[in-house]
Amino acid sequence: MQWVMNFCRWIVQVVLRSQEAKGFVLLKKRWVVERTFGWLMGCRRLVRDYELLPATSETFIYLAMIRIMVQRLA
């Protein structure tokens, strides 16, 4: 976590589940990540890990998000 903060200059915040919580508990900001993954799974090529290089997968994620943004702007 410290490496990410130093190298990428990102702020990493770990959200832990409460010890006294029982059953389903909504975690803070979790829905943002889950919603984004759901949008990305609409792209057939991102559903499975077909790519050999991580850079290729990253490029397809950028393309998928660009497509989603363009569709929302249109």
Secondary structure, DSSP 4 states (H G I P E B T S, - for coil): -HHHHHHT-PPP---PPPTT--S--PPTTHHHHHHHHHHHTTSHHHHTT--SSHHHHHHHHHHHHHHHHHHHH-
